[in-house]
Amino acid sequence: MLFHTWPFLLFFIVTIAGFWVLRPTRFWRHWILLASAVFYGWWHPYYLLLVFYSTALDYFIVGWMERGPRLARPGWRMAASVVGVGAVAITGLAAPAGWGGLAAAIVFFAAMLEVGHWLRSRRAWLVVSVINNLSVLFFFKYAGFAIENLNAVLARIGAGQLPSAESLMPPGWEYVLPVGISFYTFQSMSYTIDFYRGNIAREPSFVRFAAFVTFFPQLVAGPIERAKNLLPQFAKFPKIKPGDVSDGASLFLVGLFKKVALANYLGLYVDRVYGDVATHGGASLALATFAFGWQIYFDFSGYTDMARGVARCMGFRLMLNFRNPYLAVSLADFWSRWHISLSTWFRDYVYIPLGGSRVGNLKLWRNLLITFVVSGLWHGAAWTFLIWGALHGLGLIVNRDLEQIAWWRDRCPSLAKRLVVFVFVSFAWVFFRAESFGQAVQILQRIFTTGWADPQMPLLLLLLVVSVWVYQFIYESPLRAWLEKPPMKVALAVAMILWLLLFAPGGGEPFIYFQF
Amino acid sequence: MKDETRQPVSDSAAVHLSARQWLCALGLSLGLVWLLPVAWKAFEAFEPVPHYRVPYALSNDYWLYDRWLDQLPPDAIPVVGDSVVWGEYTAHDGTLSRFLGDANGALFANAGLNGLYPLALWGLIEHHGGTLANRRVLLHCNLLWMSDPEADMQLAKEQVFNHPALVPQFTPRVPCYRADPDTRLGRALERRLEPLSWARHLQQTYFGQQSAPEWTLADDGTFPPAYPNTYRLPVGVSGIPLSSEPPSPDRGAASGRHKPWAASQSGQVNMEWVTPESSLQWQAYRRLAKRLKGRGCDLLVVVGPLNEHMMNGATRAKHQEFRSTVATWLDAERIRFVMPEILPSEEFADASHPLTKGYERLAKRLTAEPVFRAWLGQ
């Protein structure tokens, strides 16, 4: 279900009504859980199996992690487990074609759990959780990519081919990337890691924990919430003040405008140019590249604004995920403003464990590169995403060195720095948007080698984007108070409402980040 | 150098309205949204030419249709129906309403739309024909829509058809209509909220049946494409003329399409026909007639005529059977009706659309009918 569609409006009205009616009882959390299941199952009911598997896994593993060291090692349990796993394995081997993959997966997961029970240490349980979560993510997101590349290598050496990922699905089950799998897997996993590190306490209630992981506003595209921020909000019914509702509605309106009026409009231009790279000249491709930078920003930040708005109307506070990233004066600044929940996730769970920045230069470069390559892969299973991540890693390394130069650090105008960052980020987006590495190279080649004919970018589109950019500049300047004057806010809201009602193209275009 | 980005920023925009500001914004927005269509009527010239019909290019502009009905004089008689009334093969001055007017000295207005069928006609009159009340209305009934399950929209296989925004979105269920819930809800809302219909009117008339942003990106259909609207803003755009229909090479006595149907198929066409009980189109037609009657309209239903020349014996028999069911129902509902006899073969362009001569003859035949004259008060 998409936020900017009519069914969501109906769904939200029903959800809010039930949420409010159930507030004196303890069932409001069950209601949220049910609503989240409906919201998520709207795409494909079988997705629910995965999200609840991930949720249950981390809930129980943290429970075992807490109790593990105190448990005796019951021999009968081990015996039963071995027999169980063996039975599943035999069933899997004997199963008709197509069911073997599922049986193998069950055996694998069961075996992992048994290993955890056997070793009974917090670290073992952490490893079991991470392997389990990443295995599911790997299968649905990366198996196709990995098998394709392995098969290419095997073909080169004349070896047999691996079966496709699709063939491992049970008969009648479609092999599709479950919407938002990267988001909820990371959210659920962070709970286990945080508990392991002693940063949070175990959540005793499964319903509360499941409501936290599956909370529908942020389930499919974030923000990737940390248990420390969101889980306590499920402890008791939130205090919903009038300001929460008006703030939530404001966030939703801004997000809706970003998505429907800006992102979808930009998308039409980008699709036109990127859909036929060979016939477009340098100016068109360069402008379409910049346009894509804005499209993905409006699309994704629009989604998170709406998510935060919906949650806020229910009295929940989700973290800020975007803070005008195209005003960043350095690449590090950019990553402190772009997809904040993901960049902080990688900082806390990958970069810092690798040693962070308190190491020598070589190790620091290694840490940055690893973190950003992994971040690139998080976005998608393709070499283009890996290159996109690597480019950002390299960019950060160069940026750090630039910051050592006094002129750059102290005298270079911030506007120039912002433009440099914007141009770098935009050109990196080429790898993100292109359908293949070859197309990305072709686009970059054509930008610099073909004539700069009229790019035919609509004036209206240009005016809209420039207006937003100017707005953001003013917002982060001493003139901000001017934007916060009530008549200005009301005028902006009215303008957005009228635009949406009268000029927005129809159709619920999906969000770009849903594919991650 | 002062770095402006270092100041604490709690969010990415200042648009955080308080409850009071929201009330102001919503009040202003709603006021503007409801006022704009009204004000637009004063701004946008609409002076229909004699024998006016809604131009073909604006067939989906239901706001214009409503406006056309709204400005009819009280004594004008709207002739409501599908493309048979609208005049698929004829010019705007070669349709049934024109010849009825000529024969009777009364003002008959063409209130047909191209591409309609009873399920859509019901939606049109229900949601955009509110002004059809307490007046004489001539309602055409085209039985061709009941002549096979596909035309009756009974098949489960998805079909692409005209005017999907006018068919029932949820109930009664139309099996071949497979729009997703978002589209259905959007359409259901659009036809209930005038500002949204008006926005659609702007799209239809000024932006080539697309939104203003899409219009700025539209190509001119040539190869390599050119983009004529790139540097234009969507204001002051000259759109499709509303008050008259531009001459079309596809319609009118001089057009290549305006010719008798291929009589070589005479008596060969087999039509399955659906039963009146199961027919979705017939049910919709009955709802429509009752609705108009309920609004105080003095109805006269004209059934057909269909081109029976092309039908084989069995098909003709089923057609007659359906006609008698229709007659029985209209009688039971005390709705006056006329079932004119079939036109000469050469005056049909296809299974149901007459040519200009056919309309002229049909008008004369209707005028000669006592029921018609009584209904007209002559």
Chai-1 contact restraints between the chains, C-beta under 6 A:
chainA,res_idxA,chainB,res_idxB,connection_type,confidence,min_distance_angstrom,max_distance_angstrom,comment,restraint_id
A,T5,B,D182,contact,1.0,0.0,6.0,A-B,restraint_1
A,W6,B,D182,contact,1.0,0.0,6.0,A-B,restraint_2
A,W6,B,L185,contact,1.0,0.0,6.0,A-B,restraint_3
A,W6,B,G186,contact,1.0,0.0,6.0,A-B,restraint_4
A,P7,B,P181,contact,1.0,0.0,6.0,A-B,restraint_5
A,P7,B,D182,contact,1.0,0.0,6.0,A-B,restraint_6
A,P242,B,A19,contact,1.0,0.0,6.0,A-B,restraint_7
A,S246,B,L17,contact,1.0,0.0,6.0,A-B,restraint_8
A,S246,B,S18,contact,1.0,0.0,6.0,A-B,restraint_9
A,S246,B,A19,contact,1.0,0.0,6.0,A-B,restraint_10
A,S246,B,W22,contact,1.0,0.0,6.0,A-B,restraint_11
A,D247,B,H16,contact,1.0,0.0,6.0,A-B,restraint_12
A,S250,B,V15,contact,1.0,0.0,6.0,A-B,restraint_13
A,S250,B,H16,contact,1.0,0.0,6.0,A-B,restraint_14
A,S250,B,L17,contact,1.0,0.0,6.0,A-B,restraint_15
A,V254,B,A13,contact,1.0,0.0,6.0,A-B,restraint_16
A,V254,B,V15,contact,1.0,0.0,6.0,A-B,restraint_17
A,Y265,B,P213,contact,1.0,0.0,6.0,A-B,restraint_18
A,L268,B,L217,contact,1.0,0.0,6.0,A-B,restraint_19
A,F322,B,S12,contact,1.0,0.0,6.0,A-B,restraint_20
A,R323,B,V9,contact,1.0,0.0,6.0,A-B,restraint_21
A,R323,B,S12,contact,1.0,0.0,6.0,A-B,restraint_22
A,N324,B,S12,contact,1.0,0.0,6.0,A-B,restraint_23
A,V329,B,T5,contact,1.0,0.0,6.0,A-B,restraint_24
A,Q456,B,Y227,contact,1.0,0.0,6.0,A-B,restraint_25
A,Q456,B,T230,contact,1.0,0.0,6.0,A-B,restraint_26
A,P458,B,T216,contact,1.0,0.0,6.0,A-B,restraint_27
A,P458,B,L217,contact,1.0,0.0,6.0,A-B,restraint_28
A,P458,B,T230,contact,1.0,0.0,6.0,A-B,restraint_29
A,L459,B,Y231,contact,1.0,0.0,6.0,A-B,restraint_30
A,L460,B,T216,contact,1.0,0.0,6.0,A-B,restraint_31
A,L460,B,L233,contact,1.0,0.0,6.0,A-B,restraint_32
A,Y475,B,A14,contact,1.0,0.0,6.0,A-B,restraint_33
A,E476,B,E4,contact,1.0,0.0,6.0,A-B,restraint_34
A,E476,B,T5,contact,1.0,0.0,6.0,A-B,restraint_35
A,S477,B,E4,contact,1.0,0.0,6.0,A-B,restraint_36
A,L483,B,A14,contact,1.0,0.0,6.0,A-B,restraint_37
A,E484,B,A14,contact,1.0,0.0,6.0,A-B,restraint_38
A,P486,B,Q21,contact,1.0,0.0,6.0,A-B,restraint_39
A,K489,B,V15,contact,1.0,0.0,6.0,A-B,restraint_40
A,K489,B,L17,contact,1.0,0.0,6.0,A-B,restraint_41
A,K489,B,Q21,contact,1.0,0.0,6.0,A-B,restraint_42
A,V490,B,Q21,contact,1.0,0.0,6.0,A-B,restraint_43
A,V490,B,C24,contact,1.0,0.0,6.0,A-B,restraint_44
A,V490,B,A25,contact,1.0,0.0,6.0,A-B,restraint_45
A,L492,B,V15,contact,1.0,0.0,6.0,A-B,restraint_46
A,A493,B,L17,contact,1.0,0.0,6.0,A-B,restraint_47
A,A493,B,A25,contact,1.0,0.0,6.0,A-B,restraint_48
A,V494,B,A25,contact,1.0,0.0,6.0,A-B,restraint_49
A,V494,B,L28,contact,1.0,0.0,6.0,A-B,restraint_50
A,V494,B,S29,contact,1.0,0.0,6.0,A-B,restraint_51
A,I497,B,S29,contact,1.0,0.0,6.0,A-B,restraint_52
A,L502,B,A199,contact,1.0,0.0,6.0,A-B,restraint_53
A,F503,B,S211,contact,1.0,0.0,6.0,A-B,restraint_54
A,F503,B,A212,contact,1.0,0.0,6.0,A-B,restraint_55
A,P505,B,S211,contact,1.0,0.0,6.0,A-B,restraint_56
A,P505,B,P213,contact,1.0,0.0,6.0,A-B,restraint_57
A,P505,B,E214,contact,1.0,0.0,6.0,A-B,restraint_58
A,G508,B,D182,contact,1.0,0.0,6.0,A-B,restraint_59
